[in-house]
């Protein structure tokens, strides 16, 4: 199934979501943000889906939020408490693999960091350009990036907007693996198909999430609190600067 700007298809229990706005560098406008959020929710509720792969149409993964098309998507109020694609990813019980095929910038970096893990093409590049645009991140970057690369490197990336290439990202711990560009999807799909189809996987992800939340929640809350009460729209903001058996859920353990 394909939606405008988002390709969706299944491969033996793996749901592949491909951002498809190459003319806009796969930037996330309102309708695409909503479509991606909904597709993630649908995949997480589907017992036949054992893993989700998120990638973009070449040559980039995503340039982040589309500041040229600032309309709100369905279900968006324009406030800081909207359910974002990054937030939807962090709430998922299904493993998510981000296959970064090119530039991954700002909001897209927040999306990638919210996945279970990241496999990068050797053409991938990562940057946080919020400061260069005169805006602050609201999808979790100030909490997630320091946990991936360390506080000092995260500060440097955010304040300067400098890019980090794939191999440096691997050295820093931002990504799990770097592969030749032409091997990216083949590698990611092989990993996805190795994920066991049993109830232990979502339970294990839940344990990891709870462990992270002991320290992550405070940082995320601080970022959200900084935005509460602003109730900006994006224009004003930028102008200012797996199988059913795999799950084996009881009714009490369902979402």
MIKERO-463031 format. One record per atom (N, C-alpha, C): residue in three letters; y, z, x. Coordinates in steps of 0.2 Angstrom, whole numbers, plus 5000, padded with zeros to 4 digits. Each point is the difference from the previous one (the first is absolute). Layout:
REM residues N
ALAYZX/...
//
This chain:
REM residues 255
UNK499450005004/UNK500650004996/UNK500650005004/UNK500549964999/UNK500650005003/UNK500650014996/UNK500550045002/UNK500650024997/UNK500649965003/UNK500650004997/UNK500549975004/UNK500150045007/UNK500049975005/UNK500150035007/UNK499550055002/UNK499450014996/UNK499550055003/UNK499349964998/UNK499649995005/UNK499349974999/UNK499650065000/UNK499550004995/UNK499550054999/UNK499349975000/UNK499650025004/UNK499349974999/UNK499550055003/UNK499450004998/UNK499450055002/UNK499549965004/UNK499750045005/UNK499549985004/UNK499550055001/UNK499550004996/UNK499450055000/UNK500350075001/UNK500450024995/UNK500250075000/UNK500650015003/UNK500349955004/UNK500750015003/UNK500549964996/UNK500550044998/UNK500649974997/UNK500549985005/UNK500249945000/UNK500549975005/UNK500649994997/UNK500650035002/UNK500649994997/UNK500449965005/UNK500349954999/UNK500449965005/UNK500749984997/UNK500550035004/UNK500749994998/UNK500149935001/UNK500349964995/UNK500149935001/UNK500749984998/UNK500550025004/UNK500749974999/UNK500249985007/UNK499749955003/UNK500249985007/UNK500749975000/UNK500349974995/UNK500749985000/UNK500550065001/UNK499850064998/UNK500450065001/UNK499750055005/UNK499649975005/UNK499750045005/UNK499650064996/UNK499749984995/UNK499550054996/UNK500450074998/UNK500749995000/UNK500450064998/UNK499850024993/UNK500050074999/UNK499850034994/UNK500650014995/UNK500049954995/UNK500550004995/UNK499850054994/UNK500450014995/UNK499750044995/UNK499449984996/UNK499949944998/UNK499449984997/UNK499450015004/UNK500149985007/UNK499450005004/UNK499850085002/UNK500550045000/UNK499950075001/UNK499650034995/UNK500249984993/UNK499650024995/UNK499349974999/UNK499949945002/UNK499449975000/UNK499550035005/UNK500350015006/UNK499650035005/UNK499850074998/UNK500450044997/UNK499950074998/UNK499450004995/UNK500149954995/UNK499550004995/UNK499349975002/UNK500049965005/UNK499449975003/UNK499650065003/UNK500450045004/UNK499750055004/UNK499750054995/UNK500350024994/UNK499850044995/UNK499349974997/UNK500149944998/UNK499449974997/UNK499450005005/UNK500149995006/UNK499450005005/UNK499750075001/UNK500550055000/UNK499750075001/UNK499750024994/UNK500149974994/UNK499650024994/UNK499449964999/UNK499949955004/UNK499449964999/UNK499450025004/UNK499550034997/UNK499450025004/UNK499749955004/UNK500149944999/UNK499649955004/UNK500449985006/UNK500650035001/UNK500449995006/UNK499950065005/UNK499749985006/UNK499850055005/UNK500650015005/UNK500449945001/UNK500650015005/UNK500549944997/UNK500650025003/UNK500549954998/UNK500349985007/UNK500149935000/UNK500449975006/UNK500649984998/UNK500650025004/UNK500649974998/UNK500349965006/UNK500249944999/UNK500349965005/UNK500549954997/UNK500349965005/UNK500549954997/UNK499949935002/UNK500349964997/UNK499949935002/UNK500449995006/UNK499749965005/UNK500349995007/UNK500749964998/UNK500550015005/UNK499950035006/UNK500250085001/UNK500250034994/UNK500250075001/UNK499550044995/UNK500050065001/UNK499750054995/UNK500550014995/UNK500650035001/UNK500550014995/UNK500650025004/UNK500649984998/UNK500750025002/UNK500250064997/UNK499650034996/UNK500250064996/UNK500349994993/UNK500450044998/UNK500449994994/UNK500449945000/UNK500049964995/UNK500549944999/UNK500750024998/UNK500450005005/UNK500750024999/UNK500449954997/UNK499749945000/UNK500449944997/UNK499849994992/UNK499550034998/UNK499850004993/UNK499950084998/UNK500550034998/UNK500050074999/UNK499850024993/UNK499849964996/UNK499850024993/UNK499450055000/UNK500050044995/UNK499550054999/UNK499449964997/UNK499450035002/UNK499449974997/UNK499850044994/UNK499549984996/UNK499850044995/UNK499850075002/UNK500250054996/UNK499850075002/UNK500550035005/UNK500549965003/UNK500450035005/UNK500750024996/UNK500250065002/UNK500750034997/UNK500549995005/UNK499949985006/UNK500550005005/UNK500150075004/UNK499750054998/UNK500050065003/UNK499550025005/UNK500150055004/UNK499650025005/UNK499350024999/UNK499950024993/UNK499350024998/UNK499649954997/UNK500249945000/UNK499549944998/UNK499450005004/UNK499449984997/UNK499450005003/UNK500049935004/UNK500050015007/UNK500149945004/UNK499349985002/UNK499949945003/UNK499449975003/UNK499750055005/UNK500450035004/UNK499850055005/UNK499850064997/UNK500350024995/UNK499750064997/UNK499449994996/UNK499949944997/UNK499449984997/UNK499450005005/UNK500149985006/UNK499549995005/UNK499850075002/UNK500550055001/UNK499850065002/UNK499650044995/UNK500149984994/UNK499650044995/UNK499349974998/UNK499849955004/UNK499449964998/UNK499450045003/UNK499550004996/UNK499350035002/UNK499649945004/UNK500249944999/UNK499649945003/UNK500349995007/UNK499649995005/UNK500349985007/UNK500449945000/UNK500550005003/UNK500549945001/UNK500149985007/UNK499949945001/UNK500149985007/UNK500649955000/UNK500550015004/UNK500549955001/UNK499949965005/UNK500049934999/UNK499949955005/UNK500749975001/UNK500350025006/UNK500749985001/UNK499949945004/UNK500249944997/UNK500049945003/UNK500649975004/UNK500550044999/UNK500749985003/UNK500550055000/UNK500649994999/UNK500550055000/UNK499950044994/UNK500150075002/UNK499950054995/UNK500650055000/UNK500549994996/UNK500750035000/UNK500150054995/UNK500350065002/UNK500350054995/UNK499650024995/UNK500149974993/UNK499650024995/UNK499349985000/UNK499949945004/UNK499349985001/UNK499650055005/UNK500450025005/UNK499750055004/UNK499850064997/UNK500450034995/UNK499850054996/UNK499449994996/UNK499949944997/UNK499449984997/UNK499450005004/UNK500149975006/UNK499450005005/UNK499850075002/UNK500550045001/UNK499950075002/UNK499650044995/UNK500149984994/UNK499750044994/UNK499349974999/UNK499849955003/UNK499349985000/UNK499550055004/UNK499449994998/UNK499550055004/UNK500049985007/UNK500049945002/UNK500149985007/UNK500349935001/UNK500249985006/UNK500349945001/UNK499749965005/UNK499849934999/UNK499749965005/UNK500649945001/UNK500249995006/UNK500549955001/UNK499849945004/UNK500349954998/UNK500049935004/UNK500450015006/UNK499849965005/UNK500450015006/UNK500749975000/UNK500149974994/UNK500749974998/UNK500450064996/UNK499750054999/UNK500350054996/UNK500650035004/UNK500550024996/UNK500650045003/UNK500250054995/UNK500350065002/UNK500150054995/UNK500750025002/UNK500450024995/UNK500750025001/UNK500250044993/UNK500550055002/UNK500350034994/UNK500849985001/UNK500249964995/UNK500749985001/UNK500550034995/UNK499850064997/UNK500450034995/UNK500750015002/UNK500050035006/UNK500750025003/UNK500449945001/UNK499749955002/UNK500449945001/UNK500349974994/UNK499750024994/UNK500349984994/UNK500450054997/UNK500150065003/UNK500450054997/UNK499750044995/UNK499350004999/UNK499750034995/UNK499550055003/UNK499750044995/UNK499550055002/UNK499349984997/UNK499550025004/UNK499349994997/UNK499950044994/UNK499649984995/UNK499850044994/UNK499349994998/UNK499649975004/UNK499349994999/UNK499650045004/UNK500250045004/UNK499650055004/UNK500149995007/UNK500449955003/UNK500049995007/UNK500150055005/UNK500550054998/UNK500250055004/UNK499450055001/UNK499650004995/UNK499450055000/UNK499449975004/UNK499949934998/UNK499449975003/UNK500049975007/UNK500649975002/UNK500149975006/UNK499950055006/UNK500350065000/UNK499950055005/UNK499350025001/UNK499650004994/UNK499350025001/UNK499649955003/UNK500249945000/UNK499749945003/UNK500149995007/UNK500750015002/UNK500249985007/UNK500350065004/UNK500150054996/UNK500450065004/UNK500750004997/UNK500350065000/UNK500750014998/UNK500549965004/UNK499950005007/UNK500549975004/UNK500049924999/UNK499449985000/UNK500049924999/UNK500249984993/UNK499850044995/UNK500249984994/UNK500850004999/UNK500350065003/UNK500850005000/UNK500249945003/UNK499849985006/UNK500249945003/UNK500049944996/UNK499449994997/UNK499949944996/UNK500450004994/UNK500250054997/UNK500450004994/UNK500750005002/UNK500250025005/UNK500750005002/UNK500249945003/UNK499649975004/UNK500249935003/UNK499749944996/UNK499550014996/UNK499849944996/UNK499649955005/UNK499850035006/UNK499649965004/UNK499349984998/UNK499749945002/UNK499449984998/UNK499550035005/UNK499450024998/UNK499450015004/UNK499549954999/UNK499749975005/UNK499549954999/UNK499350034999/UNK499549964998/UNK499450034998/UNK499650045005/UNK500149985007/UNK499650045005/UNK500450065001/UNK500650005000/UNK500450075000/UNK499850044994/UNK500049974995/UNK499850044994/UNK499350035000/UNK499649975003/UNK499350035001/UNK500050055005/UNK500450005006/UNK500150055005/UNK500350064997/UNK500549994995/UNK500350064997/UNK499650034995/UNK499549974997/UNK499650034995/UNK500249974993/UNK500549965000/UNK500249974993/UNK499549964996/UNK499649965004/UNK499449964997/UNK499450025003/UNK499449994997/UNK499450025002/UNK499749955005/UNK500249934999/UNK499649955004/UNK500549945000/UNK500049965005/UNK500349945001/UNK499549945001/UNK500049954996/UNK499649945001/UNK500449945000/UNK499649955003/UNK500349935000/UNK500249984993/UNK500649974999/UNK500249984994/UNK499549974995/UNK499749955003/UNK499549964996/UNK499450044998/UNK499950065003/UNK499450044998/UNK500250064996/UNK500650004998/UNK500350064996/UNK499650024994/UNK500049954995/UNK499750014994/UNK499250015000/UNK499749965005/UNK499350015001/UNK499850075003/UNK500450025004/UNK499950075003/UNK500150054994/UNK500650004997/UNK500150044994/UNK499550004995/UNK499849954998/UNK499449994995/UNK499450035002/UNK499849995007/UNK499450035002/UNK500150085000/UNK500550025002/UNK500150084999/UNK500050024993/UNK500349964995/UNK500050024993/UNK499350004998/UNK499649965001/UNK499349994998/UNK499650055003/UNK500250035006/UNK499650065003/UNK500150074996/UNK500550004996/UNK500250064997/UNK499450024995/UNK499750055000/UNK499450024996/UNK500350004992/UNK499549984996/UNK500250004993/UNK499750074997/UNK500350055002/UNK499750074997/UNK500650044999/UNK499950064996/UNK500550044998/UNK500350045006/UNK499750005006/UNK500250045005/UNK500749975003/UNK500149944999/UNK500649975003/UNK500650024996/UNK500150004994/UNK500650024997/UNK500150085001/UNK499450035000/UNK500150085001/UNK500350015007/UNK499749965005/UNK500350015007/UNK500749985001/UNK500249954996/UNK500749985000/UNK500450054997/UNK499850034995/UNK500350064997/UNK500150065005/UNK499550015003/UNK500150065005/UNK500549985006/UNK500049945002/UNK500549985005/UNK500750004997/UNK500149984994/UNK500650014997/UNK500250074999/UNK499650044998/UNK500250074999/UNK500250035007/UNK499649985005/UNK500150035007/UNK500749985002/UNK500249934999/UNK500649985002/UNK500650034996/UNK499950014994/UNK500550034995/UNK500250075002/UNK499650035004/UNK500250075002/UNK500750005004/UNK500149945003/UNK500649995004/UNK500449944997/UNK499749954998/UNK500349944998/UNK500450014993/UNK499850054996/UNK500350014993/UNK500850025002/UNK500150045004/UNK500650035002/UNK500549945002/UNK499749965004/UNK500549955003/UNK500149954994/UNK499549984996/UNK500149954994/UNK500550034995/UNK499950074999/UNK500550034995/UNK500750005003/UNK500150015007/UNK500750005002/UNK500349935000/UNK499649955001/UNK500349934999/UNK500149994993/UNK499650024995/UNK500149994993/UNK500750044998/UNK500050065002/UNK500550044998/UNK500749985002/UNK500049965006/UNK500649975003/UNK500349954995/UNK499549974996/UNK500249944996/UNK500150024992/UNK499750064998/UNK500150024993/UNK500750014998/UNK500249984995/UNK500750014997/UNK500449935001/UNK499849965005/UNK500449945001/UNK499949954995/UNK499449994997/UNK499849954995/UNK500449945001/UNK500049975006/UNK500349945001/UNK499649944997/UNK500349945000/UNK499649944999/UNK500049975007/UNK499649965001/UNK499949975007/UNK500649965003/UNK500449974995/UNK500549965002/UNK500650055003/UNK500150054996/UNK500550055002/UNK499850045007/UNK499450015000/UNK499750035006/UNK500149965006/UNK499849945000/UNK500149965006/UNK500749985001/UNK500449994995/UNK500749995001/UNK500350055004/UNK499850064999/UNK500350065004/UNK499750005007/UNK499749965002/UNK499750005007/UNK499349975000/UNK480150034950/UNK499449985003/UNK499550014995/UNK499449995000/UNK499550004994/UNK500150064996/UNK499850004994/UNK500050074996/UNK499650055004/UNK499449985002/UNK499650055004/UNK500350035006/UNK500549965003/UNK500350025006/UNK500550064998/UNK500250004994/UNK500550064999/UNK499650064998/UNK499649994995/UNK499650064998/UNK500450064997/UNK500549984997/UNK500550054998/UNK499850034993/UNK500150075000/UNK500050034994/UNK500650004996/UNK500050014993/UNK500649994996/UNK500650055003/UNK499850055003/UNK500550055003/UNK500349975006/UNK499649965004/UNK500349975006/UNK500349935000/UNK500049984994/UNK500449934999/UNK500750015000/UNK500449955001/UNK500750015001/UNK500350024993/
//
